[in-house]
Amino acid sequence: MAYLLIVEDEPDLRAVWTEALNLLGNRVQSAADGDEALELALKQSFDLILLDLNLPRRNGLSVLKEIRERDDQTPIVVVTAASDSNQVRLVVAAGATDVLFKPLPMDTLIDAISRLARQTGR
């Protein structure tokens, strides 16, 4: 299906998302912090990036902006527990393709990834 990068600092959640998306036939890489995410995203080409907003070492907004400086095509779905509408506007303005809110049911995550894959032809 797709080559995905999951960026999530919560180890259990990262593991569940990775396993579930792998079982659906995707290839999944994961990162636990913003620096690791940026390193992977700038070295490899992904079909979609799932990016937590609240990350150690470098926050998700900073990672999003830096990726967008070099790549404006890859869909980036920001995931956040914050429902602050100002923060949502900031990530959309910075180039997020979509914003999903935690707690995030697995079917919602899968639907979003499938929808974006169909839209982008990836």
Sequence and secondary structure as in RCSB ss.txt:
>XXXX:A:sequence
MAYLLIVEDEPDLRAVWTEALNLLGNRVQSAADGDEALELALKQSFDLILLDLNLPRRNGLSVLKEIRERDDQTP
IVVVTAASDSNQVRLVVAAGATDVLFKPLPMDTLIDAISRLARQTGR
>XXXX:A:secstr
  EEEEE S HHHHHHHHHHHHHTT EEEEESSHHHHHHHHHHS  SEEEEESS SSS HHHHHHHHHHH SSS 
EEEEES   HHHHHHHHHTT SEEEESS  HHHHHHHHHHHHHHHT 
